[in-house]
């Protein structure tokens, strides 16, 4: 590997810089909690049928299936004149995310059904493209902020923790805010709030450490990189199965509105789950210093599946017991929700070790593709199931007993089944923290191929010959 001409770079990222990275995720997840997790509810409230909503969301996923991987390729190829690799995309995306979010919730109730569906599709595709512009770069930005692996992990943990806080805020407040202000004002307020939290990162974060291949990576090499990264694929297939059946998130308004008879109880439910998540989540960085993070992630999901089944049989008529079980669900979710995005950097290091290529954009696009795919397909799949149970659209509709039973199954049994299948897939994920650290040492040129093989070849095969890399250090 060759060093760029500028030297003297420090791995010490400032406190405000780390905080602004976390605040960006906080704001971004306000948008995510508003739109990706709840837009189907808004579509239903303005009079679009459940079956049509499923079609709308599925159509947008067809574009997303092309959108994310292509943008990952673009990130790995485009070079901005200013030297930054990821920050320019983050700055460009911010005004478009806010604007398209507002347009989404400005959907007029008085339009014909055909025009409502057209508005919904166009607005959602535009929002999805805007979100992609920031989502892929922000997850791999720490690789340019520092080449210190522990520091990267700390930055990512801050981002994920505050991101979880952001989506929690969006979900906690939404039932009560929407019931009083309506969807249009709620969408406007959330968009302003999300933008304000995302803004500091656009100007505070510095890219110090940019790693690129000496020659341009070809598309077939990027495809080979992803295809050869079995742990990246294994992890996200498992996540897809688990999260696509997590209908509880998609029904956060429907369940309290129809089953409990009081939409405001949705906020109480969210608090019962999310406060334990925040408290336990604050200790996760310290816990992962002593315990490998994957077993924590695996057994957190296992515990969550068991609690889902217990909740189904316990029912929701005894609200005190229902809320107690929600607290335990939140504790399990702290480990799964905080840790889920800690594995992409590990898979990136494995991919470089195994293939000799380094393509952060391609690796991150797999993550964002599956995240958005599950978040958006979970909603339409839930709506299709509810449609089969006789669900009636409209915010003042009276649901039949079959629809109420369908909502309860989607809140408990169906998510548990998805987790069981996911755990079977994840049992084949073998990367562990201590091994990834050795891979990172080899990938950064600190140990030789022979030294890496001596420690890892028996588990992961011999290290690949690395494509020559240029490491450029930028001035502060």
N, C-alpha and C positions, 0 to 999 in steps of 0.2 A: 504494500500500500504506500501511497505517496501523500505527503502532507502538502496542503495548499501553501501559498506564499506567506500568508499572514499567520503569525505564531503568537504564543503567549496567552492562549485562551484558558479561562478558568472554568472548572466544572461547577462552581458555586452559583446557583441561580438564586436571585434575590427573593426575599419573602413576599413582597408585593407582586412580583412576577408570578410566583406560584399561586398566590391568592387570586390573581386575575385570571389565571388558567382555570382554576376551580369555579370562579364566578361565571366564566363563559359557559361552562357546563350547566351551572345553575339556571342561567337564562335560556340556554338552548333547550333544556328539558322542561321549562315552562311551556315553550311552544309544543314540544313533543307530547306533554301531558294533555294539552288543550286539543290538539288536532289528531295526532296519530292514534290516541287512545279514546277519543270522544267524538270525532266528527260524525261517526255513524249515528250517534244519538241525536245530534243536531239535524242531520238529514231526515231522520224519522220524525222529529218534532215539527219540521216544516211540511210534512205530508208525503214524503217519498216512502214507498212501501219497502218492507224488509228485504224482499227478493230483489228489488231494484238497487237497494243500497249494496247488497252483496255483489251485484254486477258492476256497479260503479267502482267499488274498491278493488275488485279483481282486474278491471280494465287498467286502472292506474298501476297495478303490480306488473302487468305485462311490460309497460314502459320501464318500470323500475328494474326489471330483470335485465334490461339492456343498459339502463342509465348508470348504475353503480359500477359494474365491471369496466365499462368504457371510460368512466371518469377516473377510475384507478389507473388505467393505462395513460390517460392524459397527464395525470400528476407525475408519473414516472418519466414522462417525455418532455413536458414543457419546462423551460428555464426562463425565469423572469430576469430582466436586466439588473434589477436592484440586488440580486444575489439570494433573496429569500426564496424558499421552495414551497412552504406551506402557508405562511401568513398572508400573502397576496390573495389567495383563494378565500381565506377567512374574512378578509376585509370586503372583498367584492360581494360576498353572499349576504351580508347582514341586512342591507336595505331591502333586498328582494324577499328575504324570509318574512320580514315584518309586513311588507305590502301585500304579498300573496296570502298571508294569514288573515288580514283584514278583509280582503276580497272574498275569501272563503265564507266568512261569517256574515257577509253582506247579502247573502242569497235571499232574494225577495220571496215572501210567502205566497204572493199573488200570482206568480208565474204559472204557466201551464206545466203539467207533469213532464213533458218532453224538454221544455226549456230549463226546468229545475235540474234534471239529470245532466243536460249539457253543461250548465253552469258548474255543477258539482264536479264533473269530470275535468273540465278545463282548469278550474281553480286548483283542484287537488294535484293535477300533474304539474302545474306551475310551482306550487308549494314544494312538492317533492323534489323537483329539480333544484330549487333554491336551497333546500335542506342538504341535498347531496354535496353542493359546492363547499359546505363547511364541515360536514360530518366526517368525510374521509380524511381531510387534512388535520382536523383538530386531534384525532386519536394518535396520529403519528408525529405530530409536532414536537413532542418531547425528545424524539430521536435527534432533532436539530437544536434543541435547547441545551443538551448536555450529552456527553458520551459516557457519563458515569451511570452504570446500570442501576445502582441503588437509588441514586437521585431521580432517575427516570421513573422508577417504581413509585417513589414517594409523590412525584408530581401527578402521575396517573391516579394514585389513590385519592389525592385531594380532589382531582377532577371528578372521579366516580362518586365520591362521598357527597360533594356538593351537588352533583348532577342528580343523585338520588333524592337529595333534599329538595331540589327544584321540581322534580316530577311529583314529589309528595305534596309540596305546596299547591301545585296546580290541581291535583286530585282532591286534596282536603277542602280547598275553598270552592271548587267548581259547583258542587251541588247547591250550596246556599247562594253563591253569587249568581248563578244562572237562573235560579228560581225567582230572584228578585229583579235582575237587570235584563234578562233575556240574552239570547245568543250574540246579537250584534255588539252590544255594549261590552259584554264579557270578552268577546274576541278582541275588541279594540284595547281594552284595559290590559289583557294578558300580553298582547303584542308590544305595547309600550314598555311594560315591566320587563319582559324578556329581553328586549333590545337594550335597555339601560344596563342590565347585568352583563350582557355580552360585549358591550362597547369597550371597556378598559383593556381587554386582551388584545384588541386590534392595535393598540399603541404602546402597551407596556411590555409585551413579550418580545424577546430577541432570539433570533436564530443564530447560534454561534457555531454550530457543528454540522455541516452539510456533507453527507456522504453520497457520492454518485459513482456509478461505474465510469471508467475512463472512456469507454465507447458507449454509444446509445444502445440501450437494451431493446431488442426487437420484441414484437408482440408474441411470437411463438416462444421466446425465452420466458416471458412473463407467464404465459399459459403453462409452460413446463414447470415454472417455479410453484405455481399454485397447485397443479396436479400432483407434483412430487411431494407436496407438504401434507402428508397423511394426517398429521395431528391437527392442523388447521381445519381440514375438511371434517375429521371425526368430531372435533369439539363443536363445530357450528351445526352439523347435522343433528347432534344431540340437543343443542340449544333450540333449534328449529322445532323439533318434536315436542319439547317441553313447553316452549313459550307459545306455540300456536294453539295449544289446548288450554292456555291460561285465560279462560273466558271471564274469570272474576274481575279482571281489570276492565274488560270491555263492557261489563254490566254494572259498573259502579253506581250508575244513576238508576237504571232499570230495577235493580234488586230492592233498594230501599223505597223507591217510588211505588212499586207494585206489590212486592211481597210483604214489606213491613208497613206500607201505607203512609210513609212520611219520608219525603226525599231528603230532608235535613239530616236524617239518621245516617245518610251516606257519609257525611263529614265525621260523625262520631265513630263509625266503623273504620274509616281511614285513619283516624287518630289512634284507635286501639291497635292497629297494625304498625303504623309508621313511627310512632314515638319509640317503641322498643327497637325498631330498625335503626333509628338515629342513635340511640344510646349504645346499643351493641356495636353498631358500625364504627363508632368512634374508637373502639378498642381493636378493631381488626388489623390496622397496621402493626400494632405491637404484637398481636397474636401470630401474625404471619412471619414475624422475625424468628419465631421459635418453632412454628409448626408449618409444614408444607401446605400451601394454599389449596391444592387440588383435593385432598381428603376432606378439608373443611367444606369445600364447595359441594362435593359428592354427597356427604352425609347431611348437609343442610337440605338438599333436595329430597333425600330419603325421608327425613323428619317431616318435611312439608307435605309429602304424599300421605304419610300416616295421619297427619292432622286433618287433611282434607276429608279422608274417609270417616274419621271420628266426628267431624262437624256434620257430615251428611246424616249419620244415624242419630246424632244428638238433636238435629233440627234447629229451627230458629225461633220456636215459640217461647222457649226459656231464654230471654234476651241476655240475662246475666251470664249464663253458661256460654252462649254464643259469643259474647264479647271476650270472655276469658280465653276461649280457644283462638280468637282473633289475635290476642296478644302473643300467644305461643307461635302462631303462624308468622307474626311479624319478626320474632326472634330468629326463626329458621330462615326467613326471607332476607335478613340482614347479611348472612353469609353468602347466599346465592346472588343477591342483587348487587352487593358491593364488589364481589370477586369476579363476576362474570366477564368483565372486560380486561381483567388482569392477564388473561391467557394469550391474547393476540400478540403482544411483544415477545412472549416465549416462543410462540409458533413462528414468528418472524425470524428469531435467532436460529431456530431449528431449520427453517427453510434455507437460510443462508448457509448453514453448516452442511446441509444435505445436498443442495443443488449447486452451491458455489455462486449463486446469483443473489442480489439484494434488491427487492422491489417492494418498498414500503407501501406504495400506493395500491399495488395489486393485493397485498395481504390485507390492508385496511378495508379495501372495497369488499372483500369477502365478509368481513365483520359487519359493515354497514348494510350490505345487501341482505344478509340474514336477519339483522335486527329490524330493518324496516319491513322486510317481507313478513316476519312473524307478527310484528306489531300491527300491520295493516291487514294481513289475512286472518288473524285471530278474530277481528271484528266482523268481517263478512261471514266467516264460518259460524260464528255465534248467531248472527242474524238468520242464516239459513236454517240452523237448528231450531231457533225460536219460531221461525215461520212454519216449520214442520209441526211444532207443538201448538200452532194456532194463535201466535202472537198477533195483536192488532196495533197498527201504527197510530200515531197521534199522542200528544202529551197529556190528553185528558181521557184516553181510552180506558175502558174497564176490561181487564184481561180475564180470560176463562181460566178455570182451575188447571187445565192442561198446560197453558203457557206459564203459569206460576211454578208448576213442577219442572218444566223445561228450564226455567231460569235457575232454579235451585240445583238441578243436575249440572248445569254449566258452571255453577259457583263451587262445586265440590268434587263430584265423581269424575267428570271428564278431565279436569286438570290432573287429578291423581293418576289416571290411566296414562296420560301423556308423560308424566314424570317417570313412571315405571319403565316405559319404552326408552326414554332418554337415558336413564341410568344404565340400561343394557348397552347402549352405544358408548357412553362415557367410560364404561369399564375397560375399553380398548385404548383409552388415552393414557400414555405412559410417561409423558414428560414430567420431570420433577425439578424443583427450583435449583438444587445443587448441580444438576446436569446442565441446565440452561446457562448457569453462570460460566461453566467451562466452555460451552459453545460460544458465548459472548466473548470470552477471552480470545478464543481462536479467531472468531470473525473480525475482531478489532486488531488482530495482528500481534497480540501480546504473548501468545504461545504458538509453538510450531504445530504443523500437521501431525508429526510423530507424537508429540505430547498429548494432543487431543485424542488421537486414536488409542493411545495407551489407556486413557481413562474412559472413553466412551464407545469404542468400536464394538465391544461385546453387547452393548444395549441397542445402539442406533446405527451400526455399520460404520465404515470408515468415513472420515471427513472428506468432502469434495474439495478439489482445487478451486480456490476462490478466484472469481473474476476480479481483475485488477480494479481497485477502487481509488478514487481521489477524495481525500478528506480535506475540506476547506474550512478554515477557521476565520470567522468574520470579526471585524472590529466591534467593540462594544458600542 
